[in-house]
Amino acid sequence: MKALSHFVSFTLVILFVITSVSLVLVVVTPALDKAKDSSTITEAFRNLETIDTAIKEVASEGENAKRTINIKITEGTIKSDPTNDYLNFTYTLKEDTSLSGQRNNINITKSGKELTLFIAYSNIDINGTAHFTKGDNKIIIENQGVSNNKPVIYIG
């Protein structure tokens, strides 16, 4: 009888531990994912603003003006889109978040959990197919002259 009592006690303790761990995972994991998303998005805005500032400075300085900047990307990718003269950041959200609109000159779109932040340049011709991923990235921004009355800016 005493062995049965120990077995029941042991089983109840195991069930309590499993329930507690499951509850923590259900409650804490989404909160941690949301915090990670927020941190990644804040970093992306900062990176895009840094690149945008360098692009505008180089564009205003004339042909052969050049900047080299360093950015760190924790998650997501930054790409230049020379077809549309865009600078894009894309990231798959861990948690569904309601984001849209614009912050400064950075546009925000979301499709499902796919988040895109982008800057559209109407008075600058973006050149180069830059692709920057997770980690430390060195970015070269160079004024390559003027075409169609717009500065041509290489990003690589």
C-alpha positions in Angstrom: 0.0 0.0 0.0 2.9 2.4 0.8 4.4 1.7 -2.6 1.2 2.7 -4.3 1.1 5.9 -2.3 4.6 6.8 -3.5 3.6 6.0 -7.1 0.5 8.2 -6.9 2.6 11.0 -5.3 5.3 10.7 -8.0 2.7 10.6 -10.8 1.0 13.7 -9.4 4.4 15.6 -9.2 5.2 14.6 -12.8 1.8 15.8 -14.0 2.2 19.0 -12.1 5.7 19.6 -13.6 4.5 18.8 -17.2 1.4 21.1 -16.8 3.6 23.9 -15.4 6.2 23.7 -18.2 3.4 23.5 -20.8 1.7 26.6 -19.3 5.0 28.5 -19.3 5.6 27.6 -22.9 2.1 28.6 -24.0 2.2 31.9 -22.2 5.9 33.0 -22.3 6.9 31.9 -25.8 4.5 34.2 -27.6 5.6 37.1 -25.4 9.3 36.4 -26.1 8.6 36.1 -29.9 6.7 39.4 -29.8 9.6 41.1 -28.1 12.0 39.7 -30.6 9.9 40.9 -33.5 9.7 44.4 -31.9 13.5 44.5 -31.5 14.1 43.3 -35.1 11.7 45.9 -36.5 13.3 48.7 -34.5 16.7 47.6 -35.7 15.4 47.5 -39.3 14.1 51.1 -39.1 17.4 52.3 -37.7 19.3 50.4 -40.5 17.1 51.8 -43.3 17.4 55.3 -41.9 21.2 55.0 -41.7 21.4 53.8 -45.3 18.9 56.4 -46.5 20.9 59.2 -44.9 24.0 58.0 -46.6 22.2 57.7 -50.0 20.9 61.3 -49.8 24.3 62.7 -48.7 26.1 60.9 -51.6 23.4 62.0 -54.0 23.8 65.7 -53.0 27.6 65.6 -53.2 28.0 64.8 -56.9 29.7 62.2 -59.0 32.2 59.8 -57.3 31.0 60.8 -53.8 31.2 57.6 -51.7 30.3 56.3 -48.3 31.0 53.0 -46.6 28.7 52.2 -43.7 28.4 49.2 -41.4 25.1 47.8 -40.2 24.2 44.7 -38.2 21.2 42.7 -39.2 19.8 40.3 -36.5 17.0 38.9 -38.6 15.6 39.6 -42.0 17.2 40.9 -45.2 17.8 44.3 -46.8 17.9 44.4 -50.6 18.1 47.2 -53.2 15.5 47.0 -56.0 16.9 49.0 -59.0 13.8 48.2 -61.1 11.6 50.2 -58.8 14.2 52.4 -57.1 13.4 50.8 -53.7 15.4 49.9 -50.6 13.6 46.9 -49.0 13.7 45.1 -45.6 11.8 41.8 -45.4 11.2 39.7 -42.3 8.9 36.8 -41.3 7.2 37.8 -38.1 7.2 35.2 -35.3 3.9 36.5 -33.9 1.1 38.2 -35.9 1.4 41.9 -35.4 -0.7 44.7 -36.8 1.6 47.0 -38.8 0.9 49.2 -41.8 1.3 52.7 -43.0 4.4 54.9 -43.0 7.0 56.1 -40.5 9.1 59.1 -41.7 9.7 58.0 -45.3 9.7 54.3 -44.6 6.6 52.5 -45.9 5.3 49.5 -44.0 3.4 46.6 -45.6 2.4 43.1 -44.3 1.1 40.1 -46.0 0.3 37.3 -43.5 3.4 37.2 -41.3 5.7 38.6 -44.1 6.7 42.2 -43.1 8.2 44.6 -45.7 9.7 48.0 -44.9 10.7 50.0 -47.9 11.9 53.4 -49.1 10.8 54.4 -52.6 13.1 56.9 -54.3 11.4 59.1 -56.9 14.3 61.5 -57.4 17.2 59.0 -57.2 18.1 56.2 -59.5 19.1 53.2 -57.4 21.7 51.0 -59.1 23.1 47.6 -58.0 21.4 44.6 -56.6 22.6 44.6 -53.0 21.5 41.8 -50.7 22.4 42.1 -47.0 21.6 39.3 -44.6 21.9 38.3 -41.0 25.2 39.5 -39.4 27.6 42.4 -39.8 27.4 44.0 -43.3 29.6 46.6 -45.0 27.7 48.7 -47.4 29.2 50.9 -50.1 27.1 53.7 -51.5 28.5 55.6 -54.5 27.3 58.4 -56.7 27.8 57.2 -60.3 26.7 60.4 -62.0 23.4 61.6 -63.4 20.9 60.0 -65.7 17.5 61.5 -66.7 18.2 64.4 -64.3 18.5 62.0 -61.4 21.6 61.0 -59.5 22.5 57.4 -60.0 23.4 55.8 -56.7 25.1 52.4 -56.5 24.5 50.3 -53.4 26.6 47.3 -52.9 
